């Protein structure tokens, strides 16, 4: 094998890696659920300390009466005046915006 063939192989491999990375980002248009949970926890921390949190890693369909959007479901608990408050939420999988929040 000469240097030219080696360099051609390296260049082809790098080009394929870039193409695969770009294609995978287009196929998976959803935000990382852990990042969505961190953003929600950050907002809750502005009012009171967080006691615990969770998020379901698989998106599901949510119908709000007008349209259906993919969401991640999760929950968060915080301490307010010595009392634990539990909340469940549904966050848009594409943008991370909370589309439903209710106290449990």
N, C-alpha and C positions, 0 to 999 in steps of 0.2 A: 504494500500500500504506500502510495507516495503522499506527500504533504497536501497536494491539491485535493485528492480524494478525501483525506481526513478533514480538511477545512470545509469542504462541501457538505460532509456529514454533520459537522458541528453546526453549521449555518442552517441546514435543514431542520435539525433538532430544535434549535432556538426558535425558528419561525413557527414550527408546529406547536411548541409550548405556548407561544404568545397567542396563536389562533385558538387553541383549546381553552386558554384562560378567558379570552374575550367571549367565546361561545358559551362557556359555563355561566358567566355573569348574566348573559341574556336569557338563558334558560331558567335560572333561579332569580327572578326579579324581586324576591321578598327580602326584607331586612333580617338581620340576625336577631333571633328572639331574645338572646341574652342582652343585646344592646337596647332593645325596646324595654326590657325589664329594668335595666340600669337607668334609662331616661325616666321611667315612671317612678322609680324609687327616689331619684333625685328631686322630683317635684314634690313627692310626699314628705321628704326630709325637710323641706322648707317650712312645714307647719309643725312637725313633731318627729321624734325618733322612730325608726323602723324596727319592728320586732321580728319580722320574717317575711319571706316572699317566695313565690314560685311562678313558673310559666310552663305551659304545655308546648313542646317544641314543634308540634305538627299543626299547620294551619287548618282551619275549618271554615266552612261557609257561614256567614252571618247575614240574615235578611232583616233590614231595618224598615220594611214596609214599602220602600220605593225600589231599592236595588240590593243586590247581593254582593258582599265583599269578603275576601279571605281575611280571617282574623286569627290572632293568637290569643288564647284564653289564659288567664292567670289570676293570681291573688296576692294580696299584700296585707300585712297587719302592722298596726302602729299603736303606740301608747299615747293616750291623751288623758291628762289629769289622773294618771294612775290606772286607767281603764284601757284594756286592749280592744281596739276596733278592727274588725276584719272586713276587707273589701274584695270583691271579685270584679274583674275587668275583661273587656274584649278590646284588643288593639289592632288596628288595621295592619296587616302583614306587609303592605307596600310602603306605608308612610310612618307607621308607629303611632299614629294618632289614636287616642282612646275613643272608641265609638259607643261603648257601654260601660258604666261603672255603677255598682250598687253595693250598699252596705249589707253585710250578712249578719 
